[in-house]
């Protein structure tokens, strides 16, 4: 469990995030301003509000409350065309006589909001994979035939210093990443955007060894229970050994 939701909680890390006016407004209106900045840019429950605030600024002639667009409505918008968007806006936002330009704007902004969330998630995932040395990578833009034998790292200017692959990790190993939540289930393109981001940052060969696996929403709780049970038994075993 990466628990990266509070990334952006300080000025240095916040400067690395593509923060917009809508993000600033959402954060200021939240119950914990200045905290959980990444979560507010990536979390499924926040994306609808981001879109609402963007629509309020982009379509001043329309009334768009901050909570007007729900996650479900956002998913519905992305699963239809412009004519379908017009129907959804009339039903849920009471936009009468919605024109094609407005529907196209809504559709484009919805795509951008979800795509940005996926690319942010993919970027941080790539950083974690590099930092842990789980894959060997080639420089971005280098084809597999040009890649040198041995561990290479992606050149970057973000201060990240990738570790060389560990003895147990090599290019043929598979890194399995479990994904859960509404973004994975409601937005099929979300997972694809993460995969694209990994390929761009790690190189196609290294990214091919990373498998994104969708799991049920209760999987993290089940995994935590198993880990806690195992640690409890381990602690009990060590206590018994010391007592003897």
MODELLER restraints for C-alpha pairs under 7 A, 6 or more apart:
rsr = mdl.restraints
at = mdl.atoms
rsr.add(forms.Gaussian(group=physical.xy_distance, feature=features.Distance(at['CA:5:A'], at['CA:36:A']), mean=5.16, stdev=0.5))
rsr.add(forms.Gaussian(group=physical.xy_distance, feature=features.Distance(at['CA:5:A'], at['CA:37:A']), mean=6.83, stdev=0.5))
rsr.add(forms.Gaussian(group=physical.xy_distance, feature=features.Distance(at['CA:5:A'], at['CA:38:A']), mean=5.11, stdev=0.5))
rsr.add(forms.Gaussian(group=physical.xy_distance, feature=features.Distance(at['CA:5:A'], at['CA:39:A']), mean=4.32, stdev=0.5))
rsr.add(forms.Gaussian(group=physical.xy_distance, feature=features.Distance(at['CA:6:A'], at['CA:35:A']), mean=6.00, stdev=0.5))
rsr.add(forms.Gaussian(group=physical.xy_distance, feature=features.Distance(at['CA:6:A'], at['CA:36:A']), mean=3.82, stdev=0.5))
rsr.add(forms.Gaussian(group=physical.xy_distance, feature=features.Distance(at['CA:6:A'], at['CA:37:A']), mean=5.85, stdev=0.5))
rsr.add(forms.Gaussian(group=physical.xy_distance, feature=features.Distance(at['CA:6:A'], at['CA:38:A']), mean=5.99, stdev=0.5))
rsr.add(forms.Gaussian(group=physical.xy_distance, feature=features.Distance(at['CA:6:A'], at['CA:39:A']), mean=6.65, stdev=0.5))
rsr.add(forms.Gaussian(group=physical.xy_distance, feature=features.Distance(at['CA:7:A'], at['CA:13:A']), mean=6.42, stdev=0.5))
rsr.add(forms.Gaussian(group=physical.xy_distance, feature=features.Distance(at['CA:7:A'], at['CA:36:A']), mean=6.59, stdev=0.5))
rsr.add(forms.Gaussian(group=physical.xy_distance, feature=features.Distance(at['CA:7:A'], at['CA:37:A']), mean=6.36, stdev=0.5))
rsr.add(forms.Gaussian(group=physical.xy_distance, feature=features.Distance(at['CA:7:A'], at['CA:38:A']), mean=5.44, stdev=0.5))
rsr.add(forms.Gaussian(group=physical.xy_distance, feature=features.Distance(at['CA:8:A'], at['CA:14:A']), mean=3.89, stdev=0.5))
rsr.add(forms.Gaussian(group=physical.xy_distance, feature=features.Distance(at['CA:8:A'], at['CA:37:A']), mean=5.25, stdev=0.5))
rsr.add(forms.Gaussian(group=physical.xy_distance, feature=features.Distance(at['CA:8:A'], at['CA:38:A']), mean=6.01, stdev=0.5))
rsr.add(forms.Gaussian(group=physical.xy_distance, feature=features.Distance(at['CA:9:A'], at['CA:34:A']), mean=6.02, stdev=0.5))
rsr.add(forms.Gaussian(group=physical.xy_distance, feature=features.Distance(at['CA:9:A'], at['CA:35:A']), mean=5.15, stdev=0.5))
rsr.add(forms.Gaussian(group=physical.xy_distance, feature=features.Distance(at['CA:9:A'], at['CA:36:A']), mean=6.36, stdev=0.5))
rsr.add(forms.Gaussian(group=physical.xy_distance, feature=features.Distance(at['CA:9:A'], at['CA:37:A']), mean=6.19, stdev=0.5))
rsr.add(forms.Gaussian(group=physical.xy_distance, feature=features.Distance(at['CA:22:A'], at['CA:50:A']), mean=5.78, stdev=0.5))
rsr.add(forms.Gaussian(group=physical.xy_distance, feature=features.Distance(at['CA:22:A'], at['CA:53:A']), mean=5.57, stdev=0.5))
rsr.add(forms.Gaussian(group=physical.xy_distance, feature=features.Distance(at['CA:22:A'], at['CA:54:A']), mean=6.00, stdev=0.5))
rsr.add(forms.Gaussian(group=physical.xy_distance, feature=features.Distance(at['CA:23:A'], at['CA:41:A']), mean=6.97, stdev=0.5))
rsr.add(forms.Gaussian(group=physical.xy_distance, feature=features.Distance(at['CA:23:A'], at['CA:50:A']), mean=6.61, stdev=0.5))
rsr.add(forms.Gaussian(group=physical.xy_distance, feature=features.Distance(at['CA:27:A'], at['CA:33:A']), mean=5.09, stdev=0.5))
rsr.add(forms.Gaussian(group=physical.xy_distance, feature=features.Distance(at['CA:27:A'], at['CA:34:A']), mean=6.65, stdev=0.5))
rsr.add(forms.Gaussian(group=physical.xy_distance, feature=features.Distance(at['CA:40:A'], at['CA:46:A']), mean=5.66, stdev=0.5))
rsr.add(forms.Gaussian(group=physical.xy_distance, feature=features.Distance(at['CA:41:A'], at['CA:47:A']), mean=6.96, stdev=0.5))
rsr.add(forms.Gaussian(group=physical.xy_distance, feature=features.Distance(at['CA:41:A'], at['CA:117:A']), mean=6.25, stdev=0.5))
rsr.add(forms.Gaussian(group=physical.xy_distance, feature=features.Distance(at['CA:42:A'], at['CA:117:A']), mean=4.48, stdev=0.5))
rsr.add(forms.Gaussian(group=physical.xy_distance, feature=features.Distance(at['CA:44:A'], at['CA:71:A']), mean=6.50, stdev=0.5))
rsr.add(forms.Gaussian(group=physical.xy_distance, feature=features.Distance(at['CA:44:A'], at['CA:182:A']), mean=6.14, stdev=0.5))
rsr.add(forms.Gaussian(group=physical.xy_distance, feature=features.Distance(at['CA:44:A'], at['CA:183:A']), mean=5.58, stdev=0.5))
rsr.add(forms.Gaussian(group=physical.xy_distance, feature=features.Distance(at['CA:45:A'], at['CA:71:A']), mean=6.10, stdev=0.5))
rsr.add(forms.Gaussian(group=physical.xy_distance, feature=features.Distance(at['CA:47:A'], at['CA:71:A']), mean=6.81, stdev=0.5))
rsr.add(forms.Gaussian(group=physical.xy_distance, feature=features.Distance(at['CA:47:A'], at['CA:113:A']), mean=6.69, stdev=0.5))
rsr.add(forms.Gaussian(group=physical.xy_distance, feature=features.Distance(at['CA:48:A'], at['CA:69:A']), mean=4.79, stdev=0.5))
rsr.add(forms.Gaussian(group=physical.xy_distance, feature=features.Distance(at['CA:48:A'], at['CA:70:A']), mean=4.92, stdev=0.5))
rsr.add(forms.Gaussian(group=physical.xy_distance, feature=features.Distance(at['CA:48:A'], at['CA:71:A']), mean=5.23, stdev=0.5))
rsr.add(forms.Gaussian(group=physical.xy_distance, feature=features.Distance(at['CA:48:A'], at['CA:74:A']), mean=6.06, stdev=0.5))
rsr.add(forms.Gaussian(group=physical.xy_distance, feature=features.Distance(at['CA:49:A'], at['CA:66:A']), mean=5.48, stdev=0.5))
rsr.add(forms.Gaussian(group=physical.xy_distance, feature=features.Distance(at['CA:49:A'], at['CA:67:A']), mean=5.35, stdev=0.5))
rsr.add(forms.Gaussian(group=physical.xy_distance, feature=features.Distance(at['CA:49:A'], at['CA:69:A']), mean=6.13, stdev=0.5))
rsr.add(forms.Gaussian(group=physical.xy_distance, feature=features.Distance(at['CA:51:A'], at['CA:69:A']), mean=6.97, stdev=0.5))
rsr.add(forms.Gaussian(group=physical.xy_distance, feature=features.Distance(at['CA:51:A'], at['CA:109:A']), mean=6.89, stdev=0.5))
rsr.add(forms.Gaussian(group=physical.xy_distance, feature=features.Distance(at['CA:51:A'], at['CA:110:A']), mean=6.41, stdev=0.5))
rsr.add(forms.Gaussian(group=physical.xy_distance, feature=features.Distance(at['CA:51:A'], at['CA:113:A']), mean=6.82, stdev=0.5))
rsr.add(forms.Gaussian(group=physical.xy_distance, feature=features.Distance(at['CA:52:A'], at['CA:64:A']), mean=6.16, stdev=0.5))
rsr.add(forms.Gaussian(group=physical.xy_distance, feature=features.Distance(at['CA:52:A'], at['CA:65:A']), mean=6.73, stdev=0.5))
rsr.add(forms.Gaussian(group=physical.xy_distance, feature=features.Distance(at['CA:52:A'], at['CA:66:A']), mean=5.31, stdev=0.5))
rsr.add(forms.Gaussian(group=physical.xy_distance, feature=features.Distance(at['CA:52:A'], at['CA:67:A']), mean=6.61, stdev=0.5))
rsr.add(forms.Gaussian(group=physical.xy_distance, feature=features.Distance(at['CA:52:A'], at['CA:68:A']), mean=6.03, stdev=0.5))
rsr.add(forms.Gaussian(group=physical.xy_distance, feature=features.Distance(at['CA:52:A'], at['CA:69:A']), mean=5.66, stdev=0.5))
rsr.add(forms.Gaussian(group=physical.xy_distance, feature=features.Distance(at['CA:53:A'], at['CA:66:A']), mean=5.63, stdev=0.5))
rsr.add(forms.Gaussian(group=physical.xy_distance, feature=features.Distance(at['CA:55:A'], at['CA:64:A']), mean=6.85, stdev=0.5))
rsr.add(forms.Gaussian(group=physical.xy_distance, feature=features.Distance(at['CA:56:A'], at['CA:62:A']), mean=6.99, stdev=0.5))
rsr.add(forms.Gaussian(group=physical.xy_distance, feature=features.Distance(at['CA:56:A'], at['CA:63:A']), mean=6.79, stdev=0.5))
rsr.add(forms.Gaussian(group=physical.xy_distance, feature=features.Distance(at['CA:56:A'], at['CA:64:A']), mean=5.28, stdev=0.5))
rsr.add(forms.Gaussian(group=physical.xy_distance, feature=features.Distance(at['CA:68:A'], at['CA:93:A']), mean=6.76, stdev=0.5))
rsr.add(forms.Gaussian(group=physical.xy_distance, feature=features.Distance(at['CA:74:A'], at['CA:110:A']), mean=6.76, stdev=0.5))
rsr.add(forms.Gaussian(group=physical.xy_distance, feature=features.Distance(at['CA:75:A'], at['CA:186:A']), mean=6.01, stdev=0.5))
rsr.add(forms.Gaussian(group=physical.xy_distance, feature=features.Distance(at['CA:75:A'], at['CA:187:A']), mean=6.33, stdev=0.5))
rsr.add(forms.Gaussian(group=physical.xy_distance, feature=features.Distance(at['CA:77:A'], at['CA:85:A']), mean=5.71, stdev=0.5))
rsr.add(forms.Gaussian(group=physical.xy_distance, feature=features.Distance(at['CA:77:A'], at['CA:107:A']), mean=6.60, stdev=0.5))
rsr.add(forms.Gaussian(group=physical.xy_distance, feature=features.Distance(at['CA:78:A'], at['CA:107:A']), mean=6.77, stdev=0.5))
rsr.add(forms.Gaussian(group=physical.xy_distance, feature=features.Distance(at['CA:78:A'], at['CA:110:A']), mean=6.90, stdev=0.5))
rsr.add(forms.Gaussian(group=physical.xy_distance, feature=features.Distance(at['CA:78:A'], at['CA:111:A']), mean=6.92, stdev=0.5))
rsr.add(forms.Gaussian(group=physical.xy_distance, feature=features.Distance(at['CA:82:A'], at['CA:100:A']), mean=6.85, stdev=0.5))
rsr.add(forms.Gaussian(group=physical.xy_distance, feature=features.Distance(at['CA:82:A'], at['CA:103:A']), mean=5.48, stdev=0.5))
rsr.add(forms.Gaussian(group=physical.xy_distance, feature=features.Distance(at['CA:82:A'], at['CA:104:A']), mean=6.04, stdev=0.5))
rsr.add(forms.Gaussian(group=physical.xy_distance, feature=features.Distance(at['CA:85:A'], at['CA:103:A']), mean=5.82, stdev=0.5))
rsr.add(forms.Gaussian(group=physical.xy_distance, feature=features.Distance(at['CA:86:A'], at['CA:98:A']), mean=5.93, stdev=0.5))
rsr.add(forms.Gaussian(group=physical.xy_distance, feature=features.Distance(at['CA:86:A'], at['CA:103:A']), mean=5.85, stdev=0.5))
rsr.add(forms.Gaussian(group=physical.xy_distance, feature=features.Distance(at['CA:89:A'], at['CA:95:A']), mean=5.55, stdev=0.5))
rsr.add(forms.Gaussian(group=physical.xy_distance, feature=features.Distance(at['CA:90:A'], at['CA:96:A']), mean=5.78, stdev=0.5))
rsr.add(forms.Gaussian(group=physical.xy_distance, feature=features.Distance(at['CA:115:A'], at['CA:190:A']), mean=6.83, stdev=0.5))
rsr.add(forms.Gaussian(group=physical.xy_distance, feature=features.Distance(at['CA:115:A'], at['CA:193:A']), mean=6.59, stdev=0.5))
rsr.add(forms.Gaussian(group=physical.xy_distance, feature=features.Distance(at['CA:118:A'], at['CA:190:A']), mean=5.53, stdev=0.5))
rsr.add(forms.Gaussian(group=physical.xy_distance, feature=features.Distance(at['CA:118:A'], at['CA:193:A']), mean=5.73, stdev=0.5))
rsr.add(forms.Gaussian(group=physical.xy_distance, feature=features.Distance(at['CA:118:A'], at['CA:194:A']), mean=5.36, stdev=0.5))
rsr.add(forms.Gaussian(group=physical.xy_distance, feature=features.Distance(at['CA:119:A'], at['CA:193:A']), mean=6.31, stdev=0.5))
rsr.add(forms.Gaussian(group=physical.xy_distance, feature=features.Distance(at['CA:119:A'], at['CA:194:A']), mean=5.71, stdev=0.5))
rsr.add(forms.Gaussian(group=physical.xy_distance, feature=features.Distance(at['CA:119:A'], at['CA:197:A']), mean=5.83, stdev=0.5))
rsr.add(forms.Gaussian(group=physical.xy_distance, feature=features.Distance(at['CA:121:A'], at['CA:194:A']), mean=6.77, stdev=0.5))
rsr.add(forms.Gaussian(group=physical.xy_distance, feature=features.Distance(at['CA:122:A'], at['CA:194:A']), mean=4.55, stdev=0.5))
rsr.add(forms.Gaussian(group=physical.xy_distance, feature=features.Distance(at['CA:122:A'], at['CA:197:A']), mean=5.49, stdev=0.5))
rsr.add(forms.Gaussian(group=physical.xy_distance, feature=features.Distance(at['CA:122:A'], at['CA:198:A']), mean=5.89, stdev=0.5))
rsr.add(forms.Gaussian(group=physical.xy_distance, feature=features.Distance(at['CA:123:A'], at['CA:197:A']), mean=6.55, stdev=0.5))
rsr.add(forms.Gaussian(group=physical.xy_distance, feature=features.Distance(at['CA:123:A'], at['CA:198:A']), mean=6.96, stdev=0.5))
rsr.add(forms.Gaussian(group=physical.xy_distance, feature=features.Distance(at['CA:126:A'], at['CA:198:A']), mean=5.95, stdev=0.5))
rsr.add(forms.Gaussian(group=physical.xy_distance, feature=features.Distance(at['CA:126:A'], at['CA:201:A']), mean=6.83, stdev=0.5))
rsr.add(forms.Gaussian(group=physical.xy_distance, feature=features.Distance(at['CA:126:A'], at['CA:202:A']), mean=6.81, stdev=0.5))
rsr.add(forms.Gaussian(group=physical.xy_distance, feature=features.Distance(at['CA:129:A'], at['CA:135:A']), mean=6.93, stdev=0.5))
rsr.add(forms.Gaussian(group=physical.xy_distance, feature=features.Distance(at['CA:130:A'], at['CA:162:A']), mean=4.88, stdev=0.5))
rsr.add(forms.Gaussian(group=physical.xy_distance, feature=features.Distance(at['CA:130:A'], at['CA:163:A']), mean=6.39, stdev=0.5))
rsr.add(forms.Gaussian(group=physical.xy_distance, feature=features.Distance(at['CA:131:A'], at['CA:161:A']), mean=6.74, stdev=0.5))
rsr.add(forms.Gaussian(group=physical.xy_distance, feature=features.Distance(at['CA:131:A'], at['CA:162:A']), mean=4.47, stdev=0.5))
rsr.add(forms.Gaussian(group=physical.xy_distance, feature=features.Distance(at['CA:131:A'], at['CA:163:A']), mean=5.25, stdev=0.5))
rsr.add(forms.Gaussian(group=physical.xy_distance, feature=features.Distance(at['CA:132:A'], at['CA:163:A']), mean=6.16, stdev=0.5))
rsr.add(forms.Gaussian(group=physical.xy_distance, feature=features.Distance(at['CA:133:A'], at['CA:162:A']), mean=6.61, stdev=0.5))
rsr.add(forms.Gaussian(group=physical.xy_distance, feature=features.Distance(at['CA:133:A'], at['CA:163:A']), mean=4.80, stdev=0.5))
rsr.add(forms.Gaussian(group=physical.xy_distance, feature=features.Distance(at['CA:133:A'], at['CA:164:A']), mean=5.19, stdev=0.5))
rsr.add(forms.Gaussian(group=physical.xy_distance, feature=features.Distance(at['CA:133:A'], at['CA:165:A']), mean=4.09, stdev=0.5))
rsr.add(forms.Gaussian(group=physical.xy_distance, feature=features.Distance(at['CA:133:A'], at['CA:166:A']), mean=5.91, stdev=0.5))
rsr.add(forms.Gaussian(group=physical.xy_distance, feature=features.Distance(at['CA:134:A'], at['CA:165:A']), mean=5.59, stdev=0.5))
rsr.add(forms.Gaussian(group=physical.xy_distance, feature=features.Distance(at['CA:134:A'], at['CA:166:A']), mean=6.87, stdev=0.5))
rsr.add(forms.Gaussian(group=physical.xy_distance, feature=features.Distance(at['CA:134:A'], at['CA:169:A']), mean=5.51, stdev=0.5))
rsr.add(forms.Gaussian(group=physical.xy_distance, feature=features.Distance(at['CA:135:A'], at['CA:165:A']), mean=5.85, stdev=0.5))
rsr.add(forms.Gaussian(group=physical.xy_distance, feature=features.Distance(at['CA:135:A'], at['CA:169:A']), mean=6.43, stdev=0.5))
rsr.add(forms.Gaussian(group=physical.xy_distance, feature=features.Distance(at['CA:135:A'], at['CA:170:A']), mean=5.89, stdev=0.5))
rsr.add(forms.Gaussian(group=physical.xy_distance, feature=features.Distance(at['CA:135:A'], at['CA:171:A']), mean=5.74, stdev=0.5))
rsr.add(forms.Gaussian(group=physical.xy_distance, feature=features.Distance(at['CA:135:A'], at['CA:206:A']), mean=6.11, stdev=0.5))
rsr.add(forms.Gaussian(group=physical.xy_distance, feature=features.Distance(at['CA:136:A'], at['CA:151:A']), mean=5.06, stdev=0.5))
rsr.add(forms.Gaussian(group=physical.xy_distance, feature=features.Distance(at['CA:136:A'], at['CA:152:A']), mean=6.06, stdev=0.5))
rsr.add(forms.Gaussian(group=physical.xy_distance, feature=features.Distance(at['CA:136:A'], at['CA:165:A']), mean=6.06, stdev=0.5))
rsr.add(forms.Gaussian(group=physical.xy_distance, feature=features.Distance(at['CA:136:A'], at['CA:170:A']), mean=6.36, stdev=0.5))
rsr.add(forms.Gaussian(group=physical.xy_distance, feature=features.Distance(at['CA:136:A'], at['CA:171:A']), mean=5.61, stdev=0.5))
rsr.add(forms.Gaussian(group=physical.xy_distance, feature=features.Distance(at['CA:136:A'], at['CA:206:A']), mean=6.22, stdev=0.5))
rsr.add(forms.Gaussian(group=physical.xy_distance, feature=features.Distance(at['CA:137:A'], at['CA:151:A']), mean=6.67, stdev=0.5))
rsr.add(forms.Gaussian(group=physical.xy_distance, feature=features.Distance(at['CA:137:A'], at['CA:152:A']), mean=5.29, stdev=0.5))
rsr.add(forms.Gaussian(group=physical.xy_distance, feature=features.Distance(at['CA:137:A'], at['CA:153:A']), mean=5.37, stdev=0.5))
rsr.add(forms.Gaussian(group=physical.xy_distance, feature=features.Distance(at['CA:137:A'], at['CA:154:A']), mean=6.53, stdev=0.5))
rsr.add(forms.Gaussian(group=physical.xy_distance, feature=features.Distance(at['CA:137:A'], at['CA:202:A']), mean=5.59, stdev=0.5))
rsr.add(forms.Gaussian(group=physical.xy_distance, feature=features.Distance(at['CA:137:A'], at['CA:203:A']), mean=6.18, stdev=0.5))
rsr.add(forms.Gaussian(group=physical.xy_distance, feature=features.Distance(at['CA:137:A'], at['CA:206:A']), mean=5.37, stdev=0.5))
rsr.add(forms.Gaussian(group=physical.xy_distance, feature=features.Distance(at['CA:138:A'], at['CA:147:A']), mean=6.12, stdev=0.5))
rsr.add(forms.Gaussian(group=physical.xy_distance, feature=features.Distance(at['CA:138:A'], at['CA:152:A']), mean=5.39, stdev=0.5))
rsr.add(forms.Gaussian(group=physical.xy_distance, feature=features.Distance(at['CA:138:A'], at['CA:153:A']), mean=6.03, stdev=0.5))
rsr.add(forms.Gaussian(group=physical.xy_distance, feature=features.Distance(at['CA:138:A'], at['CA:154:A']), mean=6.25, stdev=0.5))
rsr.add(forms.Gaussian(group=physical.xy_distance, feature=features.Distance(at['CA:138:A'], at['CA:202:A']), mean=6.88, stdev=0.5))
rsr.add(forms.Gaussian(group=physical.xy_distance, feature=features.Distance(at['CA:138:A'], at['CA:203:A']), mean=5.74, stdev=0.5))
rsr.add(forms.Gaussian(group=physical.xy_distance, feature=features.Distance(at['CA:139:A'], at['CA:153:A']), mean=6.38, stdev=0.5))
rsr.add(forms.Gaussian(group=physical.xy_distance, feature=features.Distance(at['CA:139:A'], at['CA:154:A']), mean=4.73, stdev=0.5))
rsr.add(forms.Gaussian(group=physical.xy_distance, feature=features.Distance(at['CA:139:A'], at['CA:155:A']), mean=6.65, stdev=0.5))
rsr.add(forms.Gaussian(group=physical.xy_distance, feature=features.Distance(at['CA:139:A'], at['CA:203:A']), mean=6.61, stdev=0.5))
rsr.add(forms.Gaussian(group=physical.xy_distance, feature=features.Distance(at['CA:140:A'], at['CA:154:A']), mean=6.51, stdev=0.5))
rsr.add(forms.Gaussian(group=physical.xy_distance, feature=features.Distance(at['CA:140:A'], at['CA:200:A']), mean=6.56, stdev=0.5))
rsr.add(forms.Gaussian(group=physical.xy_distance, feature=features.Distance(at['CA:140:A'], at['CA:201:A']), mean=6.48, stdev=0.5))
rsr.add(forms.Gaussian(group=physical.xy_distance, feature=features.Distance(at['CA:140:A'], at['CA:202:A']), mean=6.91, stdev=0.5))
rsr.add(forms.Gaussian(group=physical.xy_distance, feature=features.Distance(at['CA:140:A'], at['CA:203:A']), mean=5.48, stdev=0.5))
rsr.add(forms.Gaussian(group=physical.xy_distance, feature=features.Distance(at['CA:144:A'], at['CA:205:A']), mean=6.78, stdev=0.5))
rsr.add(forms.Gaussian(group=physical.xy_distance, feature=features.Distance(at['CA:151:A'], at['CA:164:A']), mean=6.46, stdev=0.5))
rsr.add(forms.Gaussian(group=physical.xy_distance, feature=features.Distance(at['CA:151:A'], at['CA:165:A']), mean=6.88, stdev=0.5))
rsr.add(forms.Gaussian(group=physical.xy_distance, feature=features.Distance(at['CA:153:A'], at['CA:162:A']), mean=6.77, stdev=0.5))
rsr.add(forms.Gaussian(group=physical.xy_distance, feature=features.Distance(at['CA:154:A'], at['CA:202:A']), mean=6.68, stdev=0.5))
rsr.add(forms.Gaussian(group=physical.xy_distance, feature=features.Distance(at['CA:171:A'], at['CA:206:A']), mean=6.52, stdev=0.5))
rsr.add(forms.Gaussian(group=physical.xy_distance, feature=features.Distance(at['CA:172:A'], at['CA:209:A']), mean=6.86, stdev=0.5))
rsr.add(forms.Gaussian(group=physical.xy_distance, feature=features.Distance(at['CA:173:A'], at['CA:209:A']), mean=6.45, stdev=0.5))
rsr.add(forms.Gaussian(group=physical.xy_distance, feature=features.Distance(at['CA:174:A'], at['CA:209:A']), mean=4.82, stdev=0.5))
rsr.add(forms.Gaussian(group=physical.xy_distance, feature=features.Distance(at['CA:174:A'], at['CA:210:A']), mean=5.86, stdev=0.5))
rsr.add(forms.Gaussian(group=physical.xy_distance, feature=features.Distance(at['CA:174:A'], at['CA:211:A']), mean=6.91, stdev=0.5))
rsr.add(forms.Gaussian(group=physical.xy_distance, feature=features.Distance(at['CA:175:A'], at['CA:209:A']), mean=6.05, stdev=0.5))
rsr.add(forms.Gaussian(group=physical.xy_distance, feature=features.Distance(at['CA:175:A'], at['CA:210:A']), mean=4.65, stdev=0.5))
rsr.add(forms.Gaussian(group=physical.xy_distance, feature=features.Distance(at['CA:175:A'], at['CA:211:A']), mean=6.03, stdev=0.5))
rsr.add(forms.Gaussian(group=physical.xy_distance, feature=features.Distance(at['CA:176:A'], at['CA:210:A']), mean=5.97, stdev=0.5))
rsr.add(forms.Gaussian(group=physical.xy_distance, feature=features.Distance(at['CA:176:A'], at['CA:211:A']), mean=4.84, stdev=0.5))
rsr.add(forms.Gaussian(group=physical.xy_distance, feature=features.Distance(at['CA:176:A'], at['CA:212:A']), mean=6.10, stdev=0.5))
rsr.add(forms.Gaussian(group=physical.xy_distance, feature=features.Distance(at['CA:176:A'], at['CA:213:A']), mean=6.81, stdev=0.5))
rsr.add(forms.Gaussian(group=physical.xy_distance, feature=features.Distance(at['CA:177:A'], at['CA:211:A']), mean=6.05, stdev=0.5))
rsr.add(forms.Gaussian(group=physical.xy_distance, feature=features.Distance(at['CA:177:A'], at['CA:212:A']), mean=4.89, stdev=0.5))
rsr.add(forms.Gaussian(group=physical.xy_distance, feature=features.Distance(at['CA:177:A'], at['CA:213:A']), mean=5.91, stdev=0.5))
rsr.add(forms.Gaussian(group=physical.xy_distance, feature=features.Distance(at['CA:178:A'], at['CA:212:A']), mean=6.08, stdev=0.5))
rsr.add(forms.Gaussian(group=physical.xy_distance, feature=features.Distance(at['CA:178:A'], at['CA:213:A']), mean=4.87, stdev=0.5))
rsr.add(forms.Gaussian(group=physical.xy_distance, feature=features.Distance(at['CA:178:A'], at['CA:214:A']), mean=5.83, stdev=0.5))
rsr.add(forms.Gaussian(group=physical.xy_distance, feature=features.Distance(at['CA:178:A'], at['CA:215:A']), mean=6.21, stdev=0.5))
rsr.add(forms.Gaussian(group=physical.xy_distance, feature=features.Distance(at['CA:179:A'], at['CA:212:A']), mean=6.72, stdev=0.5))
rsr.add(forms.Gaussian(group=physical.xy_distance, feature=features.Distance(at['CA:179:A'], at['CA:213:A']), mean=5.91, stdev=0.5))
rsr.add(forms.Gaussian(group=physical.xy_distance, feature=features.Distance(at['CA:179:A'], at['CA:214:A']), mean=4.78, stdev=0.5))
rsr.add(forms.Gaussian(group=physical.xy_distance, feature=features.Distance(at['CA:179:A'], at['CA:215:A']), mean=5.93, stdev=0.5))
rsr.add(forms.Gaussian(group=physical.xy_distance, feature=features.Distance(at['CA:180:A'], at['CA:214:A']), mean=5.89, stdev=0.5))
rsr.add(forms.Gaussian(group=physical.xy_distance, feature=features.Distance(at['CA:180:A'], at['CA:215:A']), mean=5.39, stdev=0.5))
rsr.add(forms.Gaussian(group=physical.xy_distance, feature=features.Distance(at['CA:180:A'], at['CA:216:A']), mean=6.16, stdev=0.5))
rsr.add(forms.Gaussian(group=physical.xy_distance, feature=features.Distance(at['CA:180:A'], at['CA:217:A']), mean=5.39, stdev=0.5))
rsr.add(forms.Gaussian(group=physical.xy_distance, feature=features.Distance(at['CA:181:A'], at['CA:217:A']), mean=5.74, stdev=0.5))
rsr.add(forms.Gaussian(group=physical.xy_distance, feature=features.Distance(at['CA:183:A'], at['CA:190:A']), mean=6.70, stdev=0.5))
rsr.add(forms.Gaussian(group=physical.xy_distance, feature=features.Distance(at['CA:184:A'], at['CA:190:A']), mean=6.29, stdev=0.5))
rsr.add(forms.Gaussian(group=physical.xy_distance, feature=features.Distance(at['CA:184:A'], at['CA:191:A']), mean=6.44, stdev=0.5))
rsr.add(forms.Gaussian(group=physical.xy_distance, feature=features.Distance(at['CA:198:A'], at['CA:207:A']), mean=5.62, stdev=0.5))
rsr.add(forms.Gaussian(group=physical.xy_distance, feature=features.Distance(at['CA:199:A'], at['CA:207:A']), mean=5.04, stdev=0.5))
